Amino acid sequence: MDKIENISLSKGLYIVSTPIGNLKDITIRALITLKNCDFLICEDTRVTKKLLSFYKIKAKLISHHDHTPEEKLKKLIEKIKKGKSIALVSDAGTPLLSDPGYKLVVLALKENLSIIPIPGPSAITTSLVASGLSCEKFFFAGFLPAKENKRINFLKDLINIKSSLIFFESPRRLNNTLKNMLSVFGNRKCVVSRELTKFYETFYRGELKKISIQNFKTDIKGEITIIVDKINNEIEDK
């Protein structure tokens, strides 16, 4: 994109979706918002700067994460009340989906401030549409607990849900998580995806018994997306 439009944004909190890998997967509206907002709130300024640099955008960056003090959040709300436009992004994808931002949105709504969503990429839908599993209904469970006993109990609560189940997972826990899924769900169909939209984008498709013995490398970078088929399609062979 040679030139990003200069406009005056109305005051409010803009929830801006950014690429999950390929930097070209961003909407024109998102670029216009990032360029013209008064402040840009991000998880990791280093990550966001790469995106901004790619599109030659200069912005005033403010860091924000799950443990940001409420006083700092209230100061951001005051900026909006005084007429400023603030854009919120995560490191990748759509903010608030297993990423920071919920508390800030709640505070903004309490003050009757505008929340303006700028839709775009999400690892949830990107992995689902390429999975070959049912897209009619899905349940997004987010990140699984790190401790195995809590993870198993978490999975047991999802056994009877009649839709595709979508999870985010860390590479270092992937192998154990897949074994836990096999023991809890039985031999359902499963898809594991990594490096979505990047050069090494890969989908591993099969039944959990097959996928769980894949022995994935634990030092690969980035998040993993796991989709488990709905209960109606469960294969009884365990």
C-alpha positions as CSV (number, residue, x, y, z in Angstrom):
1,M,0.0,0.0,0.0
2,D,1.8,3.1,-1.2
3,K,-0.2,5.7,0.8
4,I,-2.3,5.4,3.9
5,E,-5.1,7.9,4.1
6,N,-4.9,10.7,6.7
7,I,-8.2,11.1,8.5
8,S,-9.4,12.5,11.9
9,L,-10.6,9.6,14.1
10,S,-13.5,10.2,16.5
11,K,-12.7,9.7,20.1
12,G,-13.0,6.1,21.4
13,L,-11.2,2.8,21.9
14,Y,-10.4,1.0,18.7
15,I,-9.9,-2.7,18.9
16,V,-7.6,-3.4,15.9
17,S,-6.9,-6.9,14.6
18,T,-3.4,-7.4,13.2
19,P,-1.7,-10.2,11.2
20,I,-1.1,-13.5,12.9
21,G,2.0,-14.1,10.8
22,N,2.1,-12.7,7.3
23,L,2.3,-8.9,7.6
24,K,0.3,-8.4,4.4
25,D,-2.8,-9.9,6.1
26,I,-4.1,-6.6,7.4
27,T,-7.1,-4.5,6.4
28,I,-6.9,-1.1,4.9
29,R,-9.1,0.2,7.6
30,A,-6.7,-1.2,10.3
31,L,-3.8,0.6,8.7
32,I,-5.7,3.8,8.6
33,T,-6.6,3.5,12.2
34,L,-3.1,2.7,13.3
35,K,-1.7,5.6,11.4
36,N,-4.2,8.2,12.6
37,C,-4.9,7.2,16.3
38,D,-3.5,9.4,19.0
39,F,-2.1,6.5,21.0
40,L,-1.5,2.9,20.2
41,I,-1.6,0.3,23.1
42,C,0.2,-2.9,22.5
43,E,1.5,-6.0,24.4
44,D,5.1,-5.9,23.2
45,T,6.3,-2.6,21.6
46,R,9.1,-4.5,19.8
47,V,6.5,-6.8,18.0
48,T,4.2,-3.9,17.1
49,K,7.1,-1.8,15.9
50,K,7.9,-4.4,13.2
51,L,4.4,-4.1,11.8
52,L,4.5,-0.3,11.9
53,S,7.9,-0.2,10.3
54,F,6.7,-2.5,7.5
55,Y,4.0,0.1,6.6
56,K,6.0,3.2,7.5
57,I,3.7,4.2,10.3
58,K,4.7,6.3,13.2
59,A,2.7,6.1,16.4
60,K,2.9,6.8,20.1
61,L,3.2,3.4,21.7
62,I,2.0,2.5,25.2
63,S,2.6,-1.0,26.6
64,H,-0.3,-3.0,28.1
65,H,-0.6,-6.5,29.4
66,D,-2.7,-8.6,31.8
67,H,-1.0,-7.2,34.9
68,T,-1.1,-3.5,33.9
69,P,-2.2,-1.6,37.0
70,E,-5.8,-0.3,37.0
71,E,-4.5,3.3,37.6
72,K,-2.7,3.2,34.3
73,L,-5.8,1.9,32.6
74,K,-7.9,4.7,34.1
75,K,-5.4,7.2,32.8
76,L,-5.9,5.8,29.3
77,I,-9.7,6.1,29.8
78,E,-9.2,9.8,30.8
79,K,-7.4,10.4,27.5
80,I,-10.3,9.1,25.6
81,K,-12.8,11.2,27.6
82,K,-10.7,14.2,26.7
83,G,-11.2,13.5,23.0
84,K,-8.3,11.2,22.1
85,S,-8.5,8.1,19.9
86,I,-6.7,5.0,21.3
87,A,-6.1,1.9,19.3
88,L,-5.6,-1.4,21.1
89,V,-3.6,-4.3,19.4
90,S,-2.2,-7.6,20.6
91,D,1.0,-9.1,19.4
92,A,-0.9,-11.0,16.7
93,G,-4.6,-11.5,15.7
94,T,-7.7,-10.2,17.3
95,P,-7.3,-8.5,20.8
96,L,-9.0,-10.0,23.8
97,L,-9.1,-13.5,22.4
98,S,-6.8,-15.1,24.9
99,D,-5.0,-11.7,24.9
100,P,-5.1,-8.6,27.1
101,G,-7.7,-5.9,26.8
102,Y,-10.9,-7.0,28.5
103,K,-10.4,-4.8,31.6
104,L,-9.8,-1.8,29.4
105,V,-12.9,-2.4,27.4
106,V,-15.0,-2.8,30.6
107,L,-13.7,0.5,32.0
108,A,-14.4,2.3,28.7
109,L,-18.0,1.0,28.7
110,K,-18.6,2.1,32.3
111,E,-17.8,5.6,31.1
112,N,-20.1,5.3,28.1
113,L,-17.2,5.6,25.7
114,S,-17.3,4.2,22.1
115,I,-15.8,0.8,21.4
116,I,-14.9,0.5,17.7
117,P,-13.9,-3.0,16.5
118,I,-11.7,-3.2,13.4
119,P,-12.1,-6.8,12.3
120,G,-9.3,-8.9,10.8
121,P,-7.2,-12.0,11.3
122,S,-7.7,-14.6,14.0
123,A,-5.9,-18.0,14.4
124,I,-9.2,-19.4,15.5
125,T,-11.0,-19.0,12.2
126,T,-7.9,-19.4,10.1
127,S,-7.2,-22.8,11.5
128,L,-10.8,-23.9,11.5
129,V,-11.6,-23.2,7.8
130,A,-8.6,-25.2,6.7
131,S,-9.0,-28.1,9.2
132,G,-11.5,-30.2,7.2
133,L,-13.6,-30.5,10.4
134,S,-17.0,-29.1,10.9
135,C,-17.2,-25.3,10.8
136,E,-21.0,-25.2,11.5
137,K,-20.5,-24.7,15.3
138,F,-17.3,-24.5,17.3
139,F,-16.3,-23.9,20.9
140,F,-13.1,-21.9,21.6
141,A,-11.5,-23.0,24.9
142,G,-8.4,-20.8,24.7
143,F,-5.2,-21.9,26.4
144,L,-5.3,-25.0,28.5
145,P,-4.0,-25.1,32.1
146,A,-0.2,-25.7,32.4
147,K,-0.5,-28.3,35.2
148,E,-1.5,-31.7,33.9
149,N,-4.1,-32.6,36.5
150,K,-5.9,-29.3,36.0
151,R,-5.6,-29.7,32.2
152,I,-7.2,-33.2,32.3
153,N,-10.1,-31.9,34.5
154,F,-10.5,-28.9,32.1
155,L,-10.8,-31.3,29.1
156,K,-13.3,-33.6,30.9
157,D,-15.7,-30.6,31.3
158,L,-15.7,-30.4,27.4
159,I,-16.4,-34.1,26.6
160,N,-20.1,-33.7,25.8
161,I,-19.9,-30.4,23.8
162,K,-21.4,-31.1,20.3
163,S,-19.1,-28.9,18.3
164,S,-15.6,-28.6,17.2
165,L,-13.2,-27.7,20.0
166,I,-10.5,-25.2,19.5
167,F,-7.5,-24.7,21.8
168,F,-4.3,-22.7,21.9
169,E,-1.2,-24.4,23.3
170,S,2.5,-23.9,23.9
171,P,4.9,-26.0,21.9
172,R,6.6,-27.3,25.0
173,R,3.3,-28.8,26.3
174,L,1.9,-30.0,23.0
175,N,3.0,-33.6,23.2
176,N,1.6,-34.1,26.7
177,T,-1.6,-32.2,25.8
178,L,-2.3,-34.5,22.8
179,K,-1.9,-37.6,25.0
180,N,-4.3,-36.1,27.6
181,M,-6.8,-35.4,24.8
182,L,-6.6,-39.0,23.6
183,S,-7.2,-40.3,27.1
184,V,-10.2,-38.0,27.7
185,F,-11.9,-37.7,24.3
186,G,-11.0,-41.0,22.8
187,N,-9.8,-41.4,19.2
188,R,-11.5,-38.4,17.7
189,K,-10.3,-36.6,14.6
190,C,-7.8,-33.8,15.3
191,V,-5.9,-31.1,13.5
192,V,-2.8,-29.4,14.8
193,S,-1.6,-26.2,13.0
194,R,1.5,-24.2,13.4
195,E,3.1,-21.2,11.8
196,L,-0.2,-20.0,10.4
197,T,0.1,-17.7,7.3
198,K,3.9,-18.0,7.5
199,F,6.3,-19.7,5.1
200,Y,6.4,-22.9,7.2
201,E,2.6,-23.1,7.8
202,T,1.8,-26.7,8.5
203,F,-1.3,-28.7,9.3
204,Y,-1.2,-32.2,10.9
205,R,-4.5,-34.0,10.3
206,G,-5.6,-37.4,11.6
207,E,-7.0,-39.2,14.5
208,L,-5.8,-38.4,18.0
209,K,-4.1,-41.8,18.3
210,K,-1.9,-41.0,15.3
211,I,-1.4,-37.3,16.1
212,S,-0.5,-37.9,19.7
213,I,2.6,-40.0,18.8
214,Q,3.9,-37.4,16.3
215,N,6.5,-36.3,18.9
216,F,6.5,-32.6,18.0
217,K,9.6,-30.6,18.6
218,T,9.2,-28.5,21.7
219,D,11.5,-25.7,20.8
220,I,9.5,-24.4,17.8
221,K,8.4,-20.8,18.1
222,G,4.9,-19.4,18.3
223,E,1.6,-20.7,19.5
224,I,0.0,-24.0,18.4
225,T,-3.7,-24.3,17.5
226,I,-5.4,-27.6,18.1
227,I,-8.9,-28.5,16.8
228,V,-10.7,-31.7,18.1
229,D,-13.7,-33.0,16.2
230,K,-17.2,-32.9,17.8
231,I,-18.4,-35.8,19.8
232,N,-20.9,-37.0,17.2
233,N,-18.0,-38.0,14.9
234,E,-16.0,-39.7,17.6
235,I,-14.3,-42.9,16.5
236,E,-14.8,-45.6,19.2
237,D,-11.5,-47.3,18.6
238,K,-9.2,-46.3,21.5
